[in-house]
Amino acid sequence: MFNKAILLTALMAFSSLTLAATEIRDSQTAGMKEKVGNISVNVKNGTFEEAMAALSKEADGKGAEFYHITSLERAGMSADIRATAVIYK
């Protein structure tokens, strides 16, 4: 029973990884066929890594296969991070 639970957990983790949107670079955007739209996130008291993870999650939620980060910035002197991206299928 315990081994089945571990196997199930591993399979679920693997399947969620395969469905995650992939970040792409500037040079890769030219080959994208279908631009789906734009997304943005605001992370309160966060890090750039947390903002990038939030963009990935948002892209997944919109059904995108790929996303390209267009801005990643700290709002003034605060600890808040704002990030934007273009999403593609």
Backbone hydrogen bonds in HBPLUS format (Angstrom, degrees):
<---DONOR---> <-ACCEPTOR-->    atom                        ^
c    i                          cat <-CA-CA->   ^        H-A-AA   ^      H-
h    n   atom  resd res      DA  || num        DHA   H-A  angle D-A-AA Bond
n    s   type  num  typ     dist DA aas  dist angle  dist       angle   num
A0005-ALA N   A0001-MET O   3.12 MM   4  6.42 151.0  2.21 146.1 153.5     1
A0006-ILE N   A0002-PHE O   3.10 MM   4  6.43 153.5  2.17 147.8 154.6     2
A0007-LEU N   A0003-ASN O   2.96 MM   4  6.14 162.3  1.99 148.4 153.4     3
A0008-LEU N   A0004-LYS O   2.87 MM   4  6.02 162.4  1.90 148.8 153.7     4
A0009-THR N   A0005-ALA O   3.00 MM   4  6.12 159.5  2.04 144.0 149.6     5
A0010-ALA N   A0006-ILE O   2.95 MM   4  6.15 160.0  1.99 150.1 155.5     6
A0011-LEU N   A0007-LEU O   2.93 MM   4  6.16 159.7  1.97 152.0 157.5     7
A0012-MET N   A0008-LEU O   2.96 MM   4  6.14 156.4  2.02 148.8 155.1     8
A0013-ALA N   A0009-THR O   2.99 MM   4  6.19 157.6  2.04 148.4 154.3     9
A0014-PHE N   A0010-ALA O   2.95 MM   4  6.14 161.8  1.98 149.7 154.7    10
A0015-SER N   A0011-LEU O   2.91 MM   4  6.05 160.5  1.95 147.5 152.8    11
A0016-SER N   A0012-MET O   3.06 MM   4  6.20 151.4  2.14 143.9 151.0    12
A0017-LEU N   A0013-ALA O   3.12 MM   4  6.32 143.2  2.26 141.7 151.4    13
A0018-THR N   A0014-PHE O   3.16 MM   4  6.42 148.6  2.26 147.3 154.9    14
A0020-ALA N   A0017-LEU O   3.38 MM   3  5.37 159.0  2.42 101.5 107.5    15
A0022-THR N   A0065-GLU O   2.86 MM  43  6.26 159.1  1.90 139.5 140.3    16
A0067-TYR N   A0022-THR O   3.01 MM  45  6.25 146.1  2.13 143.2 143.7    17
A0024-ILE N   A0067-TYR O   2.88 MM  43  6.03 152.4  1.95 155.3 158.5    18
A0028-GLN N   A0025-ARG O   3.00 MM   3  5.42 144.5  2.12 111.5 121.9    19
A0029-THR N   A0026-ASP O   3.14 MM   3  5.53 153.1  2.22 111.5 119.1    20
A0032-MET N   A0029-THR O   3.15 MM   3  5.32 163.8  2.18 109.3 114.2    21
A0089-LYS N   A0034-GLU O   2.94 MM  55  5.47 156.8  1.99 154.9 162.6    22
A0036-VAL N   A0087-ILE O   2.77 MM  51  5.48 158.3  1.81 137.9 144.4    23
A0087-ILE N   A0037-GLY O   2.87 MM  50  5.52 168.3  1.89 148.5 151.9    24
A0039-ILE N   A0085-ALA O   2.87 MM  46  5.38 159.0  1.92 154.9 159.1    25
A0085-ALA N   A0039-ILE O   2.97 MM  46  5.38 152.2  2.05 148.4 149.1    26
A0041-VAL N   A0083-ALA O   2.90 MM  42  5.43 155.1  1.96 154.2 160.4    27
A0083-ALA N   A0041-VAL O   3.04 MM  42  5.43 161.5  2.07 153.4 157.0    28
A0043-VAL N   A0081-ILE O   2.79 MM  38  5.11 167.5  1.81 155.7 160.1    29
A0081-ILE N   A0043-VAL O   2.89 MM  38  5.11 161.6  1.93 144.0 149.5    30
A0046-GLY N   A0079-ALA O   3.02 MM  33  6.19 122.3  2.37 147.3 150.6    31
A0051-ALA N   A0047-THR O   3.05 MM   4  6.38 152.8  2.13 146.4 153.9    32
A0052-MET N   A0048-PHE O   2.92 MM   4  6.19 155.6  1.98 150.3 156.7    33
A0053-ALA N   A0049-GLU O   2.95 MM   4  6.19 153.6  2.03 145.2 152.5    34
A0054-ALA N   A0050-GLU O   2.91 MM   4  6.11 149.2  2.01 141.5 150.3    35
A0055-LEU N   A0051-ALA O   2.93 MM   4  6.22 148.7  2.03 145.3 153.6    36
A0056-SER N   A0052-MET O   3.06 MM   4  6.32 157.8  2.11 145.1 150.6    37
A0057-LYS N   A0053-ALA O   2.99 MM   4  6.25 158.6  2.04 147.3 152.9    38
A0058-GLU N   A0054-ALA O   2.92 MM   4  6.09 155.6  1.98 145.5 152.4    39
A0059-ALA N   A0055-LEU O   2.84 MM   4  6.07 158.6  1.88 152.3 158.1    40
A0060-ASP N   A0056-SER O   2.95 MM   4  6.21 158.2  2.00 147.8 153.8    41
A0061-GLY N   A0057-LYS O   2.95 MM   4  6.21 155.1  2.02 145.0 151.8    42
A0062-LYS N   A0058-GLU O   3.09 MM   4  6.39 132.7  2.32 140.9 152.9    43
A0062-LYS N   A0059-ALA O   3.12 MM   3  5.15 133.4  2.35  96.7 109.3    44
A0064-ALA N   A0059-ALA O   3.01 MM   5  5.31 160.2  2.05 156.5 150.4    45
A0063-GLY N   A0060-ASP O   2.96 MM   3  5.11 158.9  2.00 107.7 114.0    46
A0065-GLU N   A0088-TYR O   2.86 MM  23  6.05 146.6  1.97 146.5 157.6    47
A0066-PHE N   A0088-TYR O   3.13 MM  22  5.10 168.7  2.15 141.3 141.0    48
A0088-TYR N   A0066-PHE O   2.90 MM  22  5.10 165.5  1.92 142.5 142.7    49
A0068-HIS N   A0086-VAL O   2.82 MM  18  5.23 155.9  1.88 151.7 160.0    50
A0086-VAL N   A0068-HIS O   2.92 MM  18  5.23 153.1  1.99 143.2 146.9    51
A0070-THR N   A0084-THR O   2.86 MM  14  5.53 158.3  1.91 127.3 134.5    52
A0071-SER N   A0084-THR O   3.40 MM  13  5.16 159.5  2.45 128.9 125.1    53
A0084-THR N   A0071-SER O   2.96 MM  13  5.16 154.6  2.02 134.8 138.9    54
A0073-GLU N   A0082-ARG O   2.91 MM   9  5.50 171.6  1.92 164.0 166.3    55
A0082-ARG N   A0073-GLU O   2.87 MM   9  5.50 167.0  1.88 165.4 168.8    56
A0075-ALA N   A0080-ASP O   3.04 MM   5  5.75 162.9  2.07 149.7 154.6    57
A0078-SER N   A0075-ALA O   3.09 MM   3  5.76 149.7  2.18 143.1 143.7    58
